[in-house]
């Protein structure tokens, strides 16, 4: 006999198919969320790397291509980053040897930008020695 009960129950019911689609949709939603977070973190890491490279570059310029004089300088780079450098002359200890021909400066460069997660900032500082004027 071809129409037995076991032959008729071979396919999936509509309810089983709907449950399978709901499970598939939920798991795809979770996977897309994870993928999106990964892309966002990759972009943030790239921005931080570029900001650190710009900070290091601006610090390296101080005293080499730009004079090492106390003051503040600001600018932008590639439209995304804003930078600010500050040079402060530090007072040597009174009567310290060798400070009659050299001066000690603290140089700091701060790079800021707006990311998808809000404003971000990277700041690097160093000490530099330069000849006394």
C-alpha positions in Angstrom: 0.0 0.0 0.0 1.4 3.4 -1.0 -0.6 5.7 1.3 0.5 4.3 4.7 0.8 6.6 7.7 4.6 6.5 7.8 4.8 7.6 4.2 2.7 10.7 4.8 4.8 11.9 7.7 8.1 12.1 5.9 8.2 15.9 5.4 8.6 18.7 7.9 5.6 20.5 9.3 5.1 24.2 8.9 5.8 24.7 12.6 9.2 22.9 12.4 10.2 25.0 9.4 9.3 28.2 11.2 11.3 27.2 14.3 14.3 26.4 12.1 14.0 29.9 10.5 13.7 31.6 13.8 16.8 29.8 15.1 18.7 30.7 11.9 17.7 34.4 12.1 18.7 34.7 15.7 22.1 33.1 15.1 22.7 35.2 12.0 21.9 38.3 14.0 24.4 37.4 16.7 27.1 36.6 14.1 26.5 39.9 12.3 26.8 41.8 15.6 30.1 40.1 16.4 31.4 40.8 12.9 30.3 44.5 13.2 32.0 44.9 16.6 35.2 43.3 15.1 35.2 45.8 12.2 34.6 48.7 14.6 37.5 47.6 16.9 39.8 47.2 13.8 39.0 50.8 12.8 39.6 52.1 16.3 42.9 50.3 16.5 44.0 51.7 13.1 43.0 55.2 14.3 45.1 54.8 17.5 48.1 53.6 15.5 47.9 56.6 13.2 47.5 58.9 16.1 50.5 57.5 17.9 52.6 57.7 14.7 51.6 61.4 14.3 52.5 62.1 17.9 55.8 60.4 17.6 56.5 62.4 14.3 55.6 65.7 15.9 57.8 64.9 19.0 60.7 64.0 16.7 60.4 67.3 14.8 60.7 69.4 18.0 64.2 70.7 18.2 65.2 69.3 14.8 63.0 70.9 12.1 61.1 73.3 14.4 62.9 75.3 17.1 62.7 74.1 20.7 61.2 77.2 22.3 58.6 77.4 25.0 55.1 77.7 23.7 52.1 76.0 22.2 51.5 75.1 18.5 48.4 73.5 17.0 47.3 72.1 13.7 45.4 69.4 11.8 46.5 66.4 9.9 44.6 64.6 7.1 41.4 66.2 8.3 40.8 63.5 10.9 43.4 64.3 13.5 44.0 67.5 15.5 47.3 67.9 17.2 48.7 70.3 19.8 52.3 70.5 21.0 53.5 72.3 24.1 57.1 73.0 25.1 57.9 74.1 28.6 61.3 75.1 29.9 62.1 73.3 33.2 64.0 75.2 35.8 67.3 73.4 36.6 68.3 73.0 40.2 70.0 76.1 41.5 73.8 75.8 41.0 73.5 72.6 39.0 76.6 71.8 37.0 76.3 72.0 33.2 73.1 74.0 33.1 74.9 77.2 32.2 75.3 76.1 28.6 72.2 73.9 28.2 68.5 74.1 29.0 66.0 71.3 29.8 62.6 71.3 28.1 59.5 69.1 28.5 57.8 68.5 25.2 54.3 67.1 24.9 52.2 66.3 21.9 48.5 65.5 22.1 46.5 64.2 19.2 42.7 64.0 19.3 40.0 62.9 16.9 36.4 62.0 16.8 35.6 58.3 16.4 32.4 56.3 16.2 32.6 55.7 19.9 33.2 59.4 20.8 36.2 61.7 21.2 39.6 60.0 21.6 43.0 61.4 22.6 46.6 60.2 22.5 49.3 62.1 24.4 53.1 61.6 24.4 55.7 63.5 26.3 59.5 63.6 26.5 62.4 65.6 27.9 64.8 67.4 25.6 68.1 69.2 26.2 69.0 72.2 24.0 71.7 74.8 24.1 71.1 77.9 26.1 70.3 81.0 24.1 
